[in-house]
């Protein structure tokens, strides 16, 4: 008998024991789902998202669609960004005012870890944002790129449209495809496990800049 066959038989035996043990157990418990699924009607979801994201030490800017490029250029200048990863689906208009001082780097062919680690920042969109928790969620869409793009660079600039902001976590989940690679981001990467002191940039960007687009696009 091969090692693979032996392993399969052992796994089958263990699963059969588990099924037998569960057969005499209590009936399945019905989990109540009467909790609030959506944000109250009187809640300004944009205002709440901005407030909660700021609580997590993210910097949030609320801009008109015509001012997105200027806001991004201001952020890149403030952080002295010279090389910026830009996923393929990011609109060219977002970089319209960055000038020649910023080198837009594309992930094609895919960048290696050493290359990404040497990049100053990344610019992405998002799949959804959550007002209740101040969270942005990426799902590797065209304007977000691979998950690693938002984990290694020191600065993450994320553009969020107001129609992408869900009031609550259940609302956000209803908008997301669970089969996609989801990255949930609440403020800059940080931990307090080291001597109970907050340390940023441990497993992701130290700095998170969010640009919220409000108002109707220019015709």
VOTORRO-154887 format. One record per residue: z, y, x of N, C-alpha, C, O, CB in turn; residue in three letters. Coordinates in steps of 0.05 Angstrom, whole numbers, plus 5000, padded with zeros to 4 digits. Glycine has a CB too. Layout:
ZYXZYXZYXZYXZYXALA;...
//
This chain:
500049765017500050005000500050255018501550275037502550004981UNK;498350445011498150685027500550865021501950845001495550825022UNK;500951055040503151255037502751425012504651484998503351435062UNK;500151485006499551654982500351504957501451614938496651724982UNK;499751244956500351084932503351054929504351074906499050804934UNK;504751014951507650994950508951254939510751244923508850934978UNK;507951484949508951744940508451774910510151884896507651964955UNK;506051694900505451724872507251554855508251644834502451644867UNK;507751304863509551124848512351234847513651214826509550844861UNK;513351344869516051454870516251694851518251734837516851534899UNK;514251864851514252094833514252014804515652124788511852284839UNK;512651804798512551714770515251594762516051634739510351494768UNK;516551454780519151344773521251564768522851544750520151154796UNK;521151774785523051994781522552134754524452194740522852194804UNK;520052184748519352324723520252154699521152254678516352384721UNK;519851884701520651714679523651714675524551714652519751424685UNK;525251734696528151754694528952014681530852024664529451724721UNK;527552224688528152484675527552484645529152574629526552714689UNK;525252364638524552344609526652184594527352254572521752224606UNK;527551964606529551794593532151934590533451914569529951534609UNK;532952094610535452244608535352464587537252514573536152364635UNK;533052584585532752804565532552704537533052854518530352974572UNK;531752454534531352344507533852344490533752374466530252064508UNK;536152304503538752304489540152574489542452594480540552094502UNK;538852774499540053034501539953184474538953084454538653204522UNK;541153424474541253584449538453674441536553674458542953834453UNK;538153754416535553844406534854104420536554254428535653884375UNK;532254154423531354404436532554654422532754664397528254424436UNK;533254844438534455094427532255294421530555344438536555214447UNK;532355414398530355624391531455884402533555974395529955634360UNK;529856014419530656264430529856494411527556514403529256304458UNK;531856654403531256874385529357074397529657144421533757004375UNK;527457184382525557374392525657634375523657774372522757264392UNK;528057694364528257924347528758184363528958404352530457894327UNK;528858154390529358394406527058584404524858514396529958324436UNK;527558834412525459044410523058974427523258934451526659314418UNK;520758974415518258904429516759144439515259134459516458744411UNK;517059374425515659614432517559844436519859834426513459684411UNK;516760044449518460284453518660434427516760434411517260474475UNK;521060554421521360714397519160924394518261034414524160844396UNK;518460984369516261164364516861444375514961594381515761184335UNK;519461524377520061794386520261814417520962034427522761874374UNK;519561604431519761614460517061704472514961594465520461334472UNK;517161904489514761994503514361804527515761824547514962294513UNK;512561604525512361404545511461514572512261404593510361184536UNK;509861724572509061834597511461964611511861924635506762044593UNK;512962124596515362254608517362044618518462074639516662434587UNK;517661834602519661624611518661484636520261424654520061424588UNK;516061424637514961284661515461454686516261364706511961224657UNK;514761714683515061894706518061904715518561904739514062174699UNK;519861924696522661934702523661684715525061694735524261994676UNK;522961454704523861194715522661134742523961034760523260974695UNK;520061204746518861154772520161324793520561234816515761214770UNK;520861574786522161754805524961644812525961684834522462034793UNK;526261514793528961394798528761184820530661144835530061264773UNK;526361054822525960854843524960974869524060834887524060644833UNK;525061244871524261384895521261394899520361434922525561264919UNK;519761354878516861404880516361694875517861824860515261224859UNK;514261804887513562084881511262074860509261944864512562224907UNK;511662224839509862214816508662494812510062694810511162114791UNK;505962504810504562754804503062724778501562524775502662844827UNK;503262914760501762904735499563104737499963344741503662964710UNK;497063014734494763184739492663154717492562954703493463124766UNK;490963364714488663354696486563194710486463184735487663644689UNK;484763054695482562894708480963044729480062924748480662804686UNK;480663314725479063464744480563514770479463604790478263734732UNK;483163454770484863514794485663264809487263274828487263664785UNK;484663034801485462784814484762784844486462724861484062544801UNK;482262854851481462854879483063044896483762984918478462924881UNK;483663274884485263474899488163364904489263404926485463744884UNK;489263234884491963124887492062904908493862894924492963004860UNK;490062734908489862514928489562634956490762544975487562324922UNK;487862834958487362964984489963094995490563075018485263184982UNK;491563214976494063334984496063124994497463165014495363484960UNK;496162894981497862674988497162565016498862535033497862444968UNK;494562525020493662415046494262605069494962525091490662345044UNK;493862865063494463055084497463065091498263085114493463335076UNK;499063055069501963075073503062835090504962865105503463085046UNK;501762605087502662365101500962315127501262115140502462125083UNK;499262515133497662495158496062235159495962095179499462515182UNK;494762165136493161925135490461975148489062165141492861835105UNK;489761795166487161805180485361575171482961615169487561805210UNK;486561345166484961115158486161005132488560945131484960885180UNK;484460985111485360915084483760675074481360685074485161155065UNK;485160465065483760245053483060315024484760415008485559985053UNK;480460275017479560344991478160104978475960034987477560594992UNK;479259974957477959754944475259834933474860074927479759644922UNK;473459644930470759704922470459844895468660004891469159444920UNK;472359804876472159914850473460194847473360304825473459734831UNK;474560304868475660574866473460774863471560774878477360634892UNK;473660954843471461154838471161334862473061424874472161324813UNK;468661394869468061574891469261844887470061984906465061594895UNK;469461924861470562194855473462224864474262454870470462244825UNK;474962004866477762024875477962124904479962244912479161754872UNK;475862074919475862144948474162394953473562444976474961914965UNK;473362524932471562744935472462984951470863144959470762844908UNK;475063004956476063244970477663164995479163335006477863404952UNK;477462925004478962835027477762935053479162955074479162535028UNK;475163005053473863115077473362905098473862665094475563335088UNK;472462995121471762805143474162715159473862535176469762945161UNK;476562825153478862745168479962475161481762365174481062945165UNK;478962355139479962095129477661895130475561935120481062115100UNK;478161665144476261455146476861245124478961115125476361315174UNK;475061225104475461035082474560765092472260725098473861125057UNK;476460575093475960305103475660115079477360105062478160215122UNK;473459955079472959775057473759485066473559415089470059785048UNK;474559325047475559055051473258855050473458655036477758985031UNK;471058915063468658745062467158765088465858965094466858825038UNK;467458555105468858305101471858345100472858555109468058105123UNK;473358155089476258185086477658255112477158135133477457925075UNK;479358455111480858545134483058345142484258235124482058825129UNK;483458315167485658135176488258275176488358525173485058035204UNK;490458125178493158245178493558455199494658665193495158035181UNK;492658415224493058625245491558875238492559095243492158515272UNK;489158855226487659085218489059245196489159485197484859005209UNK;490059095176491359225154493959355163494759575153491959025132UNK;495359235182497859335192497459605206499259765208499259135210UNK;495059645217494459885232493360105214492860335223492359825254UNK;492860045188491860245169494160425160496460335157490560095144UNK;493560685155495560875147496360845117498660895110494661155152UNK;494560765100495160755072493060615056490960545066495661025061UNK;493560575030491660455012491660614986493660714977492460155006UNK;489260634974488860774948487960574928485960434932486861014951UNK;489460554906488660364885488960484857490260694853490360104887UNK;487860344838488460394810490660194802492060094820485960374791UNK;490960144776492959934768491859804743489959894730495760064763UNK;493159584735492459444711494059554687492959584666492959134714UNK;496559604692498359714671500759834684501459764707499159494650UNK;502060024671504560134680506560114657505760094634504160444688UNK;509160114664511260064643513260294643514560344663512659794649UNK;513360434621515160664619518060584620519660724633514660814592UNK;518760364608521560274607522760224634525160274638521760024590UNK;521160134653522260064679521060224702521860184725521759764684UNK;519060394697517860544718516260374737516060424761519960694734UNK;515060164726513659964742510659994739509660054718514559674734UNK;509259944761506359914760505659624766506959494782504860114780UNK;503559524753502759244756499859244765498159364753503159084730UNK;499359104787496659054797495858774790497458584791496459114827UNK;493258734784492358464778489858384794488258214786491758434748UNK;489458514817487158464835484558544822482458424828487158174843UNK;484558734804482158834792480358984812481259024835482759024768UNK;477959064805476059184824477159434837476559494861473559264810UNK;478859594823479959834835482659784849484059974857480260054814UNK;483459534852485959464864485659284889487159294908487759324844UNK;483659114888483158934910485158714913486858664896482959094935UNK;485058574936486858354942489758444943490358674950486158214968UNK;491658274935494458334935495458444962497058624962496058094927UNK;494458334983495458405010494858705016496258825033494258225031UNK;492758815004492059095010494259285003494559495016489559164995UNK;495859224983498059404974500759324986502859434979498259404944UNK;500759125004503259025016503659105045505959145054503458735013UNK;501459125060501759175089501659465097503259545114499659025104UNK;499859625086499859915095502460055088503859975069497460055081UNK;503060255103505660395100505760575075507960635065506160565124UNK;503460665066503260845042501560725021499360625027502261125050UNK;502460724996500860644973500560874954502560974943502160394959UNK;498060954950497461164930496161024906494060894908495461384942UNK;497461044883496560894859495961094837497561264830498760694850UNK;493561074826492661244804493061104777492160874774489761334808UNK;494461234759495061114733494061304711494661534710498161074730UNK;492461194692491661344669493861324647495161114645488861244658UNK;494161524631496261514610495761284591497761184580496361784595UNK;493261214586492760994567493560724579493560524565489860994558UNK;494160714605495060464617498060434616499160224625494060454646UNK;499460634607502460624606503360494580502960594559503660904609UNK;504660264583505860124560508760214558510060274578505659814563UNK;509760214534512560304530514660114541516660194552513060354501UNK;514159854537516159654544514859424559512459404561517559544519UNK;516559244570515659014585514058824567511858734575517958864598UNK;515058754542513358584525510658704519508658554517514858534499UNK;510458964515507859094510506059054535503658994532508259394504UNK;507259094558505659064583504658774585502258724592507259144607UNK;506358584580505558304583503258234564501558074571507958114577UNK;503258354541501158294521498458394531496358294522501858424494UNK;498458594549495958704560494958554584492658584592496358994566UNK;496658394597496058264622494957984618495657844599498458264640UNK;493257904637492257624637494057464656494057514680489257614647UNK;495657274646497557134663496256954683497556854701499356964645UNK;493656914681492256744701491456904726490556784745489856604689UNK;491757164725490957334748493357364767495657344758489957604738UNK;492857434792495057474811496357744806495257954812494057454840UNK;498757744794500057984786502058074808503657914818501557954760UNK;502058334814503958454832505458674817504158864808502558564858UNK;508058644815509758844800511159024820512558924838511758694782UNK;510659274818511759464838513459674824512559824807509459604853UNK;516059684831517859884821518960044845520959964857520259744805UNK;517560254851518360424874517460304900516360084901521360464874UNK;517960444922517260334949518760074955520960024943517960544971UNK;517659914972518959664980521659734993521859905010517259504999UNK;523759594984526459644995528259414991527759234974527659894981UNK;530359405008532459205005535159325012535259525028531858945022UNK;537259215001539959305009541559065020543959075022541459424985UNK;540158855028541458615038542458655066544258505075539558385037UNK;541458855080542258895108544659085109544359325106539959005125UNK;547058975112549559135113549859315089551159525090549659305139UNK;548659235066548859375041547759665043548559845028551759395032UNK;545959705062544659965065541759935056540459745063544860065094UNK;540760135041538060125032536160165056536360355071537560345011UNK;534259975058532259985079529559955066529059775051532659755101UNK;527760155071525160155057522960055076523160085100524560435048UNK;520959935064518659835079519059555090517859485110518060015101UNK;520759395078521359135088519158935081518258775099524059025077UNK;518158935057516158745048513958885032513058775012517458515032UNK;513259125041511259285027511459565036512959625055511659264996UNK;509859745024509760025034512560165032514060125013507760185017UNK;513060335051515560495051515260735032517260845023516260595079UNK;512760805026512361045010510460984987508260864991511261275027UNK;511161054963509461014939508961284926510861424918510860814920UNK;506461354924505661604911503961524886501961384888503961794930UNK;504861624863503461554838502261814826503562014824505461434817UNK;499661794820498262014807497661934779496061744774495562084823UNK;498862074760498462014731496362204720496662454721501162044715UNK;494162094710492062264699492562314669492662134653489262124703UNK;492762574663493262654635490862824625489462944641495962814633UNK;490462824599488262984588485662844587485462614596487963234603UNK;483662964575481062844572479262904596479363124607479762954546UNK;477662714604475862764626473862984620473163034597474262514634UNK;473063134641471163344637468463234628467663024638470863514662UNK;467063364610464463274600462263364620459963304615463863394572UNK;
//
